[in-house]
């Protein structure tokens, strides 16, 4: 994937795409049909990451506190 296509994908999965991004992304997807499955996987991963953050399963602050406690 080239950097430009990566930018379109990132803006798309983060729901910050422009109309031009969508058009360019569609062109990129049409070049290779297998890219659609790849994009779907990225969307699922993005959504899962958002759910994890939403339910606070992983908290960087809590992880740091556990680390500090474990070394003292």
PDB file of N, H, CA, C and O in Angstrom:
ATOM      1  N   UNK A   1       0.853  -1.169   0.000  1.00  0.00           N
ATOM      2  CA  UNK A   1       0.000   0.000   0.000  1.00  0.00           C
ATOM      3  C   UNK A   1       0.898   1.230   0.000  1.00  0.00           C
ATOM      4  O   UNK A   1       1.865   1.312   0.757  1.00  0.00           O
ATOM      5  N   UNK A   2       0.567   2.166  -0.846  1.00  0.00           N
ATOM      6  H   UNK A   2      -0.219   2.100  -1.461  1.00  0.00           H
ATOM      7  CA  UNK A   2       1.351   3.401  -0.842  1.00  0.00           C
ATOM      8  C   UNK A   2       0.845   4.337   0.258  1.00  0.00           C
ATOM      9  O   UNK A   2      -0.248   4.162   0.797  1.00  0.00           O
ATOM     10  N   UNK A   3       1.666   5.326   0.568  1.00  0.00           N
ATOM     11  H   UNK A   3       2.553   5.468   0.130  1.00  0.00           H
ATOM     12  CA  UNK A   3       1.334   6.241   1.666  1.00  0.00           C
ATOM     13  C   UNK A   3       0.018   6.971   1.447  1.00  0.00           C
ATOM     14  O   UNK A   3      -0.744   7.195   2.387  1.00  0.00           O
ATOM     15  N   UNK A   4      -0.239   7.337   0.199  1.00  0.00           N
ATOM     16  H   UNK A   4       0.380   7.155  -0.565  1.00  0.00           H
ATOM     17  CA  UNK A   4      -1.469   8.069  -0.093  1.00  0.00           C
ATOM     18  C   UNK A   4      -2.694   7.189   0.166  1.00  0.00           C
ATOM     19  O   UNK A   4      -3.670   7.643   0.764  1.00  0.00           O
ATOM     20  N   UNK A   5      -2.645   5.935  -0.284  1.00  0.00           N
ATOM     21  H   UNK A   5      -1.853   5.567  -0.770  1.00  0.00           H
ATOM     22  CA  UNK A   5      -3.758   5.019  -0.041  1.00  0.00           C
ATOM     23  C   UNK A   5      -3.924   4.774   1.452  1.00  0.00           C
ATOM     24  O   UNK A   5      -5.045   4.673   1.951  1.00  0.00           O
ATOM     25  N   UNK A   6      -2.816   4.680   2.155  1.00  0.00           N
ATOM     26  H   UNK A   6      -1.905   4.762   1.750  1.00  0.00           H
ATOM     27  CA  UNK A   6      -2.877   4.476   3.599  1.00  0.00           C
ATOM     28  C   UNK A   6      -3.584   5.649   4.279  1.00  0.00           C
ATOM     29  O   UNK A   6      -4.365   5.456   5.211  1.00  0.00           O
ATOM     30  N   UNK A   7      -3.307   6.856   3.809  1.00  0.00           N
ATOM     31  H   UNK A   7      -2.672   7.012   3.052  1.00  0.00           H
ATOM     32  CA  UNK A   7      -3.979   8.031   4.361  1.00  0.00           C
ATOM     33  C   UNK A   7      -5.491   7.957   4.153  1.00  0.00           C
ATOM     34  O   UNK A   7      -6.259   8.268   5.064  1.00  0.00           O
ATOM     35  N   UNK A   8      -5.922   7.544   2.955  1.00  0.00           N
ATOM     36  H   UNK A   8      -5.299   7.291   2.215  1.00  0.00           H
ATOM     37  CA  UNK A   8      -7.359   7.415   2.680  1.00  0.00           C
ATOM     38  C   UNK A   8      -7.991   6.383   3.606  1.00  0.00           C
ATOM     39  O   UNK A   8      -9.071   6.604   4.154  1.00  0.00           O
ATOM     40  N   UNK A   9      -7.314   5.267   3.771  1.00  0.00           N
ATOM     41  H   UNK A   9      -6.437   5.087   3.326  1.00  0.00           H
ATOM     42  CA  UNK A   9      -7.840   4.192   4.619  1.00  0.00           C
ATOM     43  C   UNK A   9      -7.941   4.663   6.060  1.00  0.00           C
ATOM     44  O   UNK A   9      -8.961   4.445   6.715  1.00  0.00           O
ATOM     45  N   UNK A  10      -6.907   5.301   6.554  1.00  0.00           N
ATOM     46  H   UNK A  10      -6.079   5.478   6.022  1.00  0.00           H
ATOM     47  CA  UNK A  10      -6.920   5.763   7.947  1.00  0.00           C
ATOM     48  C   UNK A  10      -8.044   6.763   8.184  1.00  0.00           C
ATOM     49  O   UNK A  10      -8.768   6.665   9.174  1.00  0.00           O
ATOM     50  N   UNK A  11      -8.190   7.722   7.280  1.00  0.00           N
ATOM     51  H   UNK A  11      -7.602   7.802   6.476  1.00  0.00           H
ATOM     52  CA  UNK A  11      -9.287   8.690   7.450  1.00  0.00           C
ATOM     53  C   UNK A  11     -10.652   8.004   7.340  1.00  0.00           C
ATOM     54  O   UNK A  11     -11.596   8.397   8.024  1.00  0.00           O
ATOM     55  N   UNK A  12     -10.761   6.989   6.488  1.00  0.00           N
ATOM     56  H   UNK A  12      -9.994   6.670   5.932  1.00  0.00           H
ATOM     57  CA  UNK A  12     -12.028   6.280   6.331  1.00  0.00           C
ATOM     58  C   UNK A  12     -12.378   5.490   7.583  1.00  0.00           C
ATOM     59  O   UNK A  12     -13.500   5.589   8.081  1.00  0.00           O
ATOM     60  N   UNK A  13     -11.441   4.710   8.098  1.00  0.00           N
ATOM     61  H   UNK A  13     -10.529   4.629   7.694  1.00  0.00           H
ATOM     62  CA  UNK A  13     -11.773   3.881   9.259  1.00  0.00           C
ATOM     63  C   UNK A  13     -11.942   4.707  10.527  1.00  0.00           C
ATOM     64  O   UNK A  13     -12.603   4.277  11.472  1.00  0.00           O
ATOM     65  N   UNK A  14     -11.339   5.899  10.545  1.00  0.00           N
ATOM     66  H   UNK A  14     -10.801   6.248   9.777  1.00  0.00           H
ATOM     67  CA  UNK A  14     -11.524   6.757  11.714  1.00  0.00           C
ATOM     68  C   UNK A  14     -12.735   7.675  11.555  1.00  0.00           C
ATOM     69  O   UNK A  14     -12.988   8.548  12.385  1.00  0.00           O
ATOM     70  N   UNK A  15     -13.473   7.455  10.473  1.00  0.00           N
ATOM     71  H   UNK A  15     -13.267   6.745   9.799  1.00  0.00           H
ATOM     72  CA  UNK A  15     -14.709   8.190  10.174  1.00  0.00           C
ATOM     73  C   UNK A  15     -14.448   9.688   9.977  1.00  0.00           C
ATOM     74  O   UNK A  15     -15.277  10.518  10.351  1.00  0.00           O
ATOM     75  N   UNK A  16     -13.297  10.031   9.391  1.00  0.00           N
ATOM     76  H   UNK A  16     -12.623   9.357   9.088  1.00  0.00           H
ATOM     77  CA  UNK A  16     -12.950  11.436   9.147  1.00  0.00           C
ATOM     78  C   UNK A  16     -12.681  11.676   7.661  1.00  0.00           C
ATOM     79  O   UNK A  16     -11.949  12.597   7.297  1.00  0.00           O
ATOM     80  N   UNK A  17     -13.272  10.850   6.816  1.00  0.00           N
ATOM     81  H   UNK A  17     -13.867  10.103   7.112  1.00  0.00           H
ATOM     82  CA  UNK A  17     -12.997  10.927   5.383  1.00  0.00           C
ATOM     83  C   UNK A  17     -13.732  12.087   4.726  1.00  0.00           C
ATOM     84  O   UNK A  17     -14.777  12.538   5.196  1.00  0.00           O
ATOM     85  N   UNK A  18     -13.158  12.550   3.633  1.00  0.00           N
ATOM     86  H   UNK A  18     -12.309  12.184   3.251  1.00  0.00           H
ATOM     87  CA  UNK A  18     -13.806  13.553   2.801  1.00  0.00           C
ATOM     88  C   UNK A  18     -14.413  12.832   1.593  1.00  0.00           C
ATOM     89  O   UNK A  18     -14.180  11.642   1.382  1.00  0.00           O
ATOM     90  N   UNK A  19     -15.177  13.559   0.823  1.00  0.00           N
ATOM     91  H   UNK A  19     -15.366  14.526   0.994  1.00  0.00           H
ATOM     92  CA  UNK A  19     -15.750  12.975  -0.395  1.00  0.00           C
ATOM     93  C   UNK A  19     -14.627  12.518  -1.325  1.00  0.00           C
ATOM     94  O   UNK A  19     -14.716  11.452  -1.933  1.00  0.00           O
ATOM     95  N   UNK A  20     -13.579  13.318  -1.432  1.00  0.00           N
ATOM     96  H   UNK A  20     -13.506  14.184  -0.937  1.00  0.00           H
ATOM     97  CA  UNK A  20     -12.441  12.946  -2.283  1.00  0.00           C
ATOM     98  C   UNK A  20     -11.754  11.683  -1.758  1.00  0.00           C
ATOM     99  O   UNK A  20     -11.343  10.826  -2.540  1.00  0.00           O
ATOM    100  N   UNK A  21     -11.632  11.573  -0.435  1.00  0.00           N
ATOM    101  H   UNK A  21     -11.965  12.269   0.200  1.00  0.00           H
ATOM    102  CA  UNK A  21     -11.033  10.372   0.153  1.00  0.00           C
ATOM    103  C   UNK A  21     -11.816   9.125  -0.254  1.00  0.00           C
ATOM    104  O   UNK A  21     -11.233   8.105  -0.623  1.00  0.00           O
ATOM    105  N   UNK A  22     -13.130   9.221  -0.182  1.00  0.00           N
ATOM    106  H   UNK A  22     -13.604  10.049   0.118  1.00  0.00           H
ATOM    107  CA  UNK A  22     -13.979   8.079  -0.531  1.00  0.00           C
ATOM    108  C   UNK A  22     -13.810   7.721  -2.003  1.00  0.00           C
ATOM    109  O   UNK A  22     -13.715   6.544  -2.351  1.00  0.00           O
ATOM    110  N   UNK A  23     -13.773   8.715  -2.852  1.00  0.00           N
ATOM    111  H   UNK A  23     -13.850   9.671  -2.569  1.00  0.00           H
ATOM    112  CA  UNK A  23     -13.587   8.455  -4.285  1.00  0.00           C
ATOM    113  C   UNK A  23     -12.248   7.785  -4.550  1.00  0.00           C
ATOM    114  O   UNK A  23     -12.178   6.811  -5.300  1.00  0.00           O
ATOM    115  N   UNK A  24     -11.188   8.298  -3.942  1.00  0.00           N
ATOM    116  H   UNK A  24     -11.245   9.089  -3.333  1.00  0.00           H
ATOM    117  CA  UNK A  24      -9.855   7.720  -4.133  1.00  0.00           C
ATOM    118  C   UNK A  24      -9.780   6.319  -3.537  1.00  0.00           C
ATOM    119  O   UNK A  24      -9.151   5.430  -4.109  1.00  0.00           O
ATOM    120  N   UNK A  25     -10.419   6.126  -2.395  1.00  0.00           N
ATOM    121  H   UNK A  25     -10.930   6.849  -1.930  1.00  0.00           H
ATOM    122  CA  UNK A  25     -10.434   4.812  -1.767  1.00  0.00           C
ATOM    123  C   UNK A  25     -11.164   3.806  -2.647  1.00  0.00           C
ATOM    124  O   UNK A  25     -10.717   2.668  -2.791  1.00  0.00           O
ATOM    125  N   UNK A  26     -12.279   4.214  -3.235  1.00  0.00           N
ATOM    126  H   UNK A  26     -12.643   5.138  -3.118  1.00  0.00           H
ATOM    127  CA  UNK A  26     -13.021   3.326  -4.138  1.00  0.00           C
ATOM    128  C   UNK A  26     -12.168   2.941  -5.344  1.00  0.00           C
ATOM    129  O   UNK A  26     -12.184   1.789  -5.777  1.00  0.00           O
ATOM    130  N   UNK A  27     -11.422   3.907  -5.887  1.00  0.00           N
ATOM    131  H   UNK A  27     -11.408   4.843  -5.535  1.00  0.00           H
ATOM    132  CA  UNK A  27     -10.526   3.599  -7.010  1.00  0.00           C
ATOM    133  C   UNK A  27      -9.468   2.586  -6.581  1.00  0.00           C
ATOM    134  O   UNK A  27      -9.179   1.634  -7.306  1.00  0.00           O
ATOM    135  N   UNK A  28      -8.899   2.795  -5.409  1.00  0.00           N
ATOM    136  H   UNK A  28      -9.133   3.569  -4.820  1.00  0.00           H
ATOM    137  CA  UNK A  28      -7.868   1.908  -4.890  1.00  0.00           C
ATOM    138  C   UNK A  28      -8.429   0.498  -4.682  1.00  0.00           C
ATOM    139  O   UNK A  28      -7.761  -0.492  -4.979  1.00  0.00           O
ATOM    140  N   UNK A  29      -9.653   0.417  -4.171  1.00  0.00           N
ATOM    141  H   UNK A  29     -10.195   1.221  -3.930  1.00  0.00           H
ATOM    142  CA  UNK A  29     -10.278  -0.881  -3.944  1.00  0.00           C
ATOM    143  C   UNK A  29     -10.580  -1.597  -5.257  1.00  0.00           C
ATOM    144  O   UNK A  29     -10.465  -2.820  -5.337  1.00  0.00           O
ATOM    145  N   UNK A  30     -10.962  -0.848  -6.279  1.00  0.00           N
ATOM    146  H   UNK A  30     -11.055   0.146  -6.214  1.00  0.00           H
ATOM    147  CA  UNK A  30     -11.279  -1.449  -7.576  1.00  0.00           C
ATOM    148  C   UNK A  30     -10.049  -2.037  -8.255  1.00  0.00           C
ATOM    149  O   UNK A  30     -10.173  -2.954  -9.066  1.00  0.00           O
ATOM    150  N   UNK A  31      -8.870  -1.524  -7.937  1.00  0.00           N
ATOM    151  H   UNK A  31      -8.769  -0.779  -7.278  1.00  0.00           H
ATOM    152  CA  UNK A  31      -7.644  -2.040  -8.527  1.00  0.00           C
ATOM    153  C   UNK A  31      -7.375  -3.492  -8.135  1.00  0.00           C
ATOM    154  O   UNK A  31      -6.772  -4.242  -8.902  1.00  0.00           O
ATOM    155  N   UNK A  32      -7.820  -3.884  -6.950  1.00  0.00           N
ATOM    156  H   UNK A  32      -8.310  -3.275  -6.327  1.00  0.00           H
ATOM    157  CA  UNK A  32      -7.616  -5.256  -6.464  1.00  0.00           C
ATOM    158  C   UNK A  32      -8.772  -5.620  -5.542  1.00  0.00           C
ATOM    159  O   UNK A  32      -8.855  -5.104  -4.428  1.00  0.00           O
ATOM    160  N   UNK A  33      -9.664  -6.501  -5.986  1.00  0.00           N
ATOM    161  H   UNK A  33      -9.597  -6.920  -6.892  1.00  0.00           H
ATOM    162  CA  UNK A  33     -10.830  -6.870  -5.180  1.00  0.00           C
ATOM    163  C   UNK A  33     -10.484  -7.404  -3.777  1.00  0.00           C
ATOM    164  O   UNK A  33     -11.283  -7.263  -2.851  1.00  0.00           O
ATOM    165  N   UNK A  34      -9.318  -8.006  -3.621  1.00  0.00           N
ATOM    166  H   UNK A  34      -8.669  -8.120  -4.373  1.00  0.00           H
ATOM    167  CA  UNK A  34      -8.941  -8.542  -2.307  1.00  0.00           C
ATOM    168  C   UNK A  34      -8.768  -7.436  -1.269  1.00  0.00           C
ATOM    169  O   UNK A  34      -8.800  -7.699  -0.067  1.00  0.00           O
ATOM    170  N   UNK A  35      -8.587  -6.218  -1.724  1.00  0.00           N
ATOM    171  H   UNK A  35      -8.561  -6.004  -2.701  1.00  0.00           H
ATOM    172  CA  UNK A  35      -8.419  -5.098  -0.795  1.00  0.00           C
ATOM    173  C   UNK A  35      -9.680  -4.842   0.016  1.00  0.00           C
ATOM    174  O   UNK A  35      -9.604  -4.304   1.121  1.00  0.00           O
ATOM    175  N   UNK A  36     -10.834  -5.217  -0.514  1.00  0.00           N
ATOM    176  H   UNK A  36     -10.896  -5.654  -1.412  1.00  0.00           H
ATOM    177  CA  UNK A  36     -12.086  -5.018   0.234  1.00  0.00           C
ATOM    178  C   UNK A  36     -12.080  -5.828   1.526  1.00  0.00           C
ATOM    179  O   UNK A  36     -12.479  -5.334   2.581  1.00  0.00           O
ATOM    180  N   UNK A  37     -11.622  -7.078   1.435  1.00  0.00           N
ATOM    181  H   UNK A  37     -11.298  -7.479   0.578  1.00  0.00           H
ATOM    182  CA  UNK A  37     -11.549  -7.903   2.640  1.00  0.00           C
ATOM    183  C   UNK A  37     -10.544  -7.335   3.631  1.00  0.00           C
ATOM    184  O   UNK A  37     -10.775  -7.350   4.840  1.00  0.00           O
ATOM    185  N   UNK A  38      -9.440  -6.838   3.118  1.00  0.00           N
ATOM    186  H   UNK A  38      -9.253  -6.825   2.136  1.00  0.00           H
ATOM    187  CA  UNK A  38      -8.439  -6.223   3.973  1.00  0.00           C
ATOM    188  C   UNK A  38      -9.023  -5.002   4.689  1.00  0.00           C
ATOM    189  O   UNK A  38      -8.807  -4.813   5.886  1.00  0.00           O
ATOM    190  N   UNK A  39      -9.759  -4.185   3.951  1.00  0.00           N
ATOM    191  H   UNK A  39      -9.935  -4.339   2.979  1.00  0.00           H
ATOM    192  CA  UNK A  39     -10.387  -3.009   4.543  1.00  0.00           C
ATOM    193  C   UNK A  39     -11.406  -3.416   5.604  1.00  0.00           C
ATOM    194  O   UNK A  39     -11.490  -2.780   6.655  1.00  0.00           O
ATOM    195  N   UNK A  40     -12.175  -4.463   5.342  1.00  0.00           N
ATOM    196  H   UNK A  40     -12.106  -4.980   4.489  1.00  0.00           H
ATOM    197  CA  UNK A  40     -13.146  -4.946   6.334  1.00  0.00           C
ATOM    198  C   UNK A  40     -12.443  -5.370   7.618  1.00  0.00           C
ATOM    199  O   UNK A  40     -12.927  -5.096   8.717  1.00  0.00           O
ATOM    200  N   UNK A  41     -11.304  -6.037   7.479  1.00  0.00           N
ATOM    201  H   UNK A  41     -10.911  -6.260   6.587  1.00  0.00           H
ATOM    202  CA  UNK A  41     -10.550  -6.464   8.661  1.00  0.00           C
ATOM    203  C   UNK A  41     -10.058  -5.263   9.452  1.00  0.00           C
ATOM    204  O   UNK A  41     -10.100  -5.269  10.683  1.00  0.00           O
ATOM    205  N   UNK A  42      -9.591  -4.231   8.753  1.00  0.00           N
ATOM    206  H   UNK A  42      -9.557  -4.227   7.754  1.00  0.00           H
ATOM    207  CA  UNK A  42      -9.143  -3.025   9.432  1.00  0.00           C
ATOM    208  C   UNK A  42     -10.299  -2.352  10.163  1.00  0.00           C
ATOM    209  O   UNK A  42     -10.128  -1.854  11.276  1.00  0.00           O
ATOM    210  N   UNK A  43     -11.478  -2.336   9.538  1.00  0.00           N
ATOM    211  H   UNK A  43     -11.617  -2.740   8.634  1.00  0.00           H
ATOM    212  CA  UNK A  43     -12.653  -1.738  10.186  1.00  0.00           C
ATOM    213  C   UNK A  43     -13.022  -2.477  11.461  1.00  0.00           C
ATOM    214  O   UNK A  43     -13.331  -1.858  12.479  1.00  0.00           O
ATOM    215  N   UNK A  44     -12.990  -3.798  11.405  1.00  0.00           N
ATOM    216  H   UNK A  44     -12.740  -4.301  10.578  1.00  0.00           H
ATOM    217  CA  UNK A  44     -13.305  -4.607  12.587  1.00  0.00           C
ATOM    218  C   UNK A  44     -12.285  -4.341  13.690  1.00  0.00           C
ATOM    219  O   UNK A  44     -12.654  -4.142  14.847  1.00  0.00           O
ATOM    220  N   UNK A  45     -11.006  -4.336  13.333  1.00  0.00           N
ATOM    221  H   UNK A  45     -10.706  -4.498  12.392  1.00  0.00           H
ATOM    222  CA  UNK A  45      -9.958  -4.084  14.324  1.00  0.00           C
ATOM    223  C   UNK A  45     -10.128  -2.702  14.955  1.00  0.00           C
ATOM    224  O   UNK A  45      -9.981  -2.544  16.167  1.00  0.00           O
ATOM    225  N   UNK A  46     -10.442  -1.699  14.119  1.00  0.00           N
ATOM    226  H   UNK A  46     -10.562  -1.828  13.135  1.00  0.00           H
ATOM    227  CA  UNK A  46     -10.645  -0.337  14.621  1.00  0.00           C
ATOM    228  C   UNK A  46     -11.812  -0.293  15.599  1.00  0.00           C
ATOM    229  O   UNK A  46     -11.722   0.319  16.663  1.00  0.00           O
ATOM    230  N   UNK A  47     -12.915  -0.954  15.223  1.00  0.00           N
ATOM    231  H   UNK A  47     -12.988  -1.452  14.359  1.00  0.00           H
ATOM    232  CA  UNK A  47     -14.092  -0.962  16.089  1.00  0.00           C
ATOM    233  C   UNK A  47     -13.820  -1.691  17.397  1.00  0.00           C
ATOM    234  O   UNK A  47     -14.267  -1.254  18.458  1.00  0.00           O
ATOM    235  N   UNK A  48     -13.091  -2.796  17.326  1.00  0.00           N
ATOM    236  H   UNK A  48     -12.728  -3.151  16.464  1.00  0.00           H
ATOM    237  CA  UNK A  48     -12.749  -3.533  18.549  1.00  0.00           C
ATOM    238  C   UNK A  48     -11.876  -2.669  19.454  1.00  0.00           C
ATOM    239  O   UNK A  48     -12.080  -2.622  20.667  1.00  0.00           O
ATOM    240  N   UNK A  49     -10.911  -1.994  18.859  1.00  0.00           N
ATOM    241  H   UNK A  49     -10.746  -2.032  17.874  1.00  0.00           H
ATOM    242  CA  UNK A  49     -10.048  -1.113  19.652  1.00  0.00           C
ATOM    243  C   UNK A  49     -10.883  -0.029  20.332  1.00  0.00           C
ATOM    244  O   UNK A  49     -10.623   0.322  21.483  1.00  0.00           O
ATOM    245  N   UNK A  50     -11.862   0.490  19.641  1.00  0.00           N
ATOM    246  H   UNK A  50     -12.073   0.204  18.706  1.00  0.00           H
ATOM    247  CA  UNK A  50     -12.743   1.502  20.226  1.00  0.00           C
ATOM    248  C   UNK A  50     -13.577   0.943  21.358  1.00  0.00           C
ATOM    249  O   UNK A  50     -13.795   1.620  22.363  1.00  0.00           O
ATOM    250  N   UNK A  51     -14.049  -0.292  21.206  1.00  0.00           N
ATOM    251  H   UNK A  51     -13.872  -0.841  20.390  1.00  0.00           H
ATOM    252  CA  UNK A  51     -14.842  -0.912  22.268  1.00  0.00           C
ATOM    253  C   UNK A  51     -13.989  -1.164  23.500  1.00  0.00           C
ATOM    254  O   UNK A  51     -14.439  -0.962  24.628  1.00  0.00           O
ATOM    255  N   UNK A  52     -12.752  -1.607  23.281  1.00  0.00           N
ATOM    256  H   UNK A  52     -12.387  -1.771  22.365  1.00  0.00           H
ATOM    257  CA  UNK A  52     -11.861  -1.854  24.410  1.00  0.00           C
ATOM    258  C   UNK A  52     -11.625  -0.561  25.175  1.00  0.00           C
ATOM    259  O   UNK A  52     -11.664  -0.533  26.405  1.00  0.00           O
ATOM    260  N   UNK A  53     -11.384   0.493  24.437  1.00  0.00           N
ATOM    261  H   UNK A  53     -11.353   0.470  23.438  1.00  0.00           H
ATOM    262  CA  UNK A  53     -11.170   1.785  25.088  1.00  0.00           C
ATOM    263  C   UNK A  53     -12.430   2.242  25.809  1.00  0.00           C
ATOM    264  O   UNK A  53     -12.359   2.804  26.903  1.00  0.00           O
ATOM    265  N   UNK A  54     -13.586   1.999  25.193  1.00  0.00           N
ATOM    266  H   UNK A  54     -13.644   1.543  24.305  1.00  0.00           H
ATOM    267  CA  UNK A  54     -14.857   2.449  25.775  1.00  0.00           C
ATOM    268  C   UNK A  54     -15.164   1.740  27.089  1.00  0.00           C
ATOM    269  O   UNK A  54     -15.693   2.359  28.012  1.00  0.00           O
ATOM    270  N   UNK A  55     -14.845   0.470  27.186  1.00  0.00           N
ATOM    271  H   UNK A  55     -14.415  -0.033  26.436  1.00  0.00           H
ATOM    272  CA  UNK A  55     -15.147  -0.259  28.424  1.00  0.00           C
ATOM    273  C   UNK A  55     -13.967  -0.245  29.386  1.00  0.00           C
ATOM    274  O   UNK A  55     -14.003  -0.853  30.455  1.00  0.00           O
ATOM    275  N   UNK A  56     -12.911   0.473  28.973  1.00  0.00           N
ATOM    276  H   UNK A  56     -12.882   0.967  28.104  1.00  0.00           H
ATOM    277  CA  UNK A  56     -11.746   0.672  29.828  1.00  0.00           C
ATOM    278  C   UNK A  56     -11.083  -0.637  30.227  1.00  0.00           C
ATOM    279  O   UNK A  56     -10.603  -0.784  31.352  1.00  0.00           O
ATOM    280  N   UNK A  57     -11.058  -1.589  29.297  1.00  0.00           N
ATOM    281  H   UNK A  57     -11.447  -1.469  28.383  1.00  0.00           H
ATOM    282  CA  UNK A  57     -10.350  -2.840  29.565  1.00  0.00           C
ATOM    283  C   UNK A  57      -8.863  -2.564  29.701  1.00  0.00           C
ATOM    284  O   UNK A  57      -8.192  -3.149  30.552  1.00  0.00           O
ATOM    285  N   UNK A  58      -8.358  -1.691  28.880  1.00  0.00           N
ATOM    286  H   UNK A  58      -8.903  -1.216  28.189  1.00  0.00           H
ATOM    287  CA  UNK A  58      -6.952  -1.328  28.960  1.00  0.00           C
ATOM    288  C   UNK A  58      -6.846   0.150  29.248  1.00  0.00           C
ATOM    289  O   UNK A  58      -7.391   0.981  28.522  1.00  0.00           O
ATOM    290  N   UNK A  59      -6.160   0.457  30.280  1.00  0.00           N
ATOM    291  H   UNK A  59      -5.717  -0.218  30.869  1.00  0.00           H
ATOM    292  CA  UNK A  59      -5.929   1.856  30.634  1.00  0.00           C
ATOM    293  C   UNK A  59      -4.427   2.050  30.795  1.00  0.00           C
ATOM    294  O   UNK A  59      -3.816   1.425  31.662  1.00  0.00           O
ATOM    295  N   UNK A  60      -3.826   2.899  29.981  1.00  0.00           N
ATOM    296  H   UNK A  60      -4.323   3.406  29.276  1.00  0.00           H
ATOM    297  CA  UNK A  60      -2.393   3.144  30.131  1.00  0.00           C
ATOM    298  C   UNK A  60      -2.024   3.614  31.539  1.00  0.00           C
ATOM    299  O   UNK A  60      -0.979   3.232  32.066  1.00  0.00           O
ATOM    300  N   UNK A  61      -2.866   4.429  32.140  1.00  0.00           N
ATOM    301  H   UNK A  61      -3.715   4.739  31.712  1.00  0.00           H
ATOM    302  CA  UNK A  61      -2.584   4.921  33.488  1.00  0.00           C
ATOM    303  C   UNK A  61      -2.591   3.781  34.499  1.00  0.00           C
ATOM    304  O   UNK A  61      -1.710   3.699  35.355  1.00  0.00           O
ATOM    305  N   UNK A  62      -3.573   2.913  34.402  1.00  0.00           N
ATOM    306  H   UNK A  62      -4.289   2.979  33.707  1.00  0.00           H
ATOM    307  CA  UNK A  62      -3.637   1.771  35.319  1.00  0.00           C
ATOM    308  C   UNK A  62      -2.470   0.819  35.089  1.00  0.00           C
ATOM    309  O   UNK A  62      -1.905   0.280  36.041  1.00  0.00           O
ATOM    310  N   UNK A  63      -2.113   0.615  33.834  1.00  0.00           N
ATOM    311  H   UNK A  63      -2.571   1.053  33.060  1.00  0.00           H
ATOM    312  CA  UNK A  63      -0.981  -0.268  33.532  1.00  0.00           C
ATOM    313  C   UNK A  63       0.300   0.301  34.136  1.00  0.00           C
ATOM    314  O   UNK A  63       1.106  -0.444  34.693  1.00  0.00           O
ATOM    315  N   UNK A  64       0.491   1.608  34.032  1.00  0.00           N
ATOM    316  H   UNK A  64      -0.164   2.213  33.579  1.00  0.00           H
ATOM    317  CA  UNK A  64       1.677   2.241  34.605  1.00  0.00           C
ATOM    318  C   UNK A  64       1.667   2.111  36.126  1.00  0.00           C
ATOM    319  O   UNK A  64       2.702   1.839  36.733  1.00  0.00           O
ATOM    320  N   UNK A  65       0.519   2.301  36.732  1.00  0.00           N
ATOM    321  H   UNK A  65      -0.322   2.522  36.239  1.00  0.00           H
ATOM    322  CA  UNK A  65       0.427   2.164  38.186  1.00  0.00           C
ATOM    323  C   UNK A  65       0.771   0.745  38.619  1.00  0.00           C
ATOM    324  O   UNK A  65       1.481   0.557  39.608  1.00  0.00           O
ATOM    325  N   UNK A  66       0.279  -0.256  37.893  1.00  0.00           N
ATOM    326  H   UNK A  66      -0.297  -0.104  37.090  1.00  0.00           H
ATOM    327  CA  UNK A  66       0.609  -1.660  38.219  1.00  0.00           C
ATOM    328  C   UNK A  66       2.101  -1.897  38.057  1.00  0.00           C
ATOM    329  O   UNK A  66       2.716  -2.590  38.868  1.00  0.00           O
ATOM    330  N   UNK A  67       2.685  -1.323  37.012  1.00  0.00           N
ATOM    331  H   UNK A  67       2.185  -0.760  36.353  1.00  0.00           H
ATOM    332  CA  UNK A  67       4.120  -1.478  36.790  1.00  0.00           C
ATOM    333  C   UNK A  67       4.909  -0.856  37.950  1.00  0.00           C
ATOM    334  O   UNK A  67       5.820  -1.482  38.493  1.00  0.00           O
ATOM    335  N   UNK A  68       4.557   0.362  38.316  1.00  0.00           N
ATOM    336  H   UNK A  68       3.817   0.870  37.875  1.00  0.00           H
ATOM    337  CA  UNK A  68       5.263   1.040  39.425  1.00  0.00           C
ATOM    338  C   UNK A  68       5.130   0.248  40.705  1.00  0.00           C
ATOM    339  O   UNK A  68       6.098   0.128  41.457  1.00  0.00           O
ATOM    340  N   UNK A  69       3.957  -0.294  40.972  1.00  0.00           N
ATOM    341  H   UNK A  69       3.170  -0.196  40.362  1.00  0.00           H
ATOM    342  CA  UNK A  69       3.745  -1.075  42.185  1.00  0.00           C
ATOM    343  C   UNK A  69       4.604  -2.338  42.157  1.00  0.00           C
ATOM    344  O   UNK A  69       5.139  -2.756  43.184  1.00  0.00           O
ATOM    345  N   UNK A  70       4.734  -2.946  40.966  1.00  0.00           N
ATOM    346  H   UNK A  70       4.299  -2.606  40.132  1.00  0.00           H
ATOM    347  CA  UNK A  70       5.467  -4.205  40.879  1.00  0.00           C
ATOM    348  C   UNK A  70       6.977  -4.027  41.067  1.00  0.00           C
ATOM    349  O   UNK A  70       7.662  -4.985  41.425  1.00  0.00           O
ATOM    350  N   UNK A  71       7.505  -2.828  40.833  1.00  0.00           N
ATOM    351  H   UNK A  71       6.948  -2.050  40.543  1.00  0.00           H
ATOM    352  CA  UNK A  71       8.950  -2.634  40.988  1.00  0.00           C
ATOM    353  C   UNK A  71       9.327  -2.034  42.332  1.00  0.00           C
ATOM    354  O   UNK A  71      10.511  -1.853  42.619  1.00  0.00           O
ATOM    355  N   UNK A  72       8.335  -1.724  43.160  1.00  0.00           N
ATOM    356  H   UNK A  72       7.373  -1.871  42.927  1.00  0.00           H
ATOM    357  CA  UNK A  72       8.656  -1.154  44.475  1.00  0.00           C
ATOM    358  C   UNK A  72       8.599  -2.194  45.558  1.00  0.00           C
ATOM    359  O   UNK A  72       8.842  -1.884  46.724  1.00  0.00           O
TER     360      UNK A  72
END
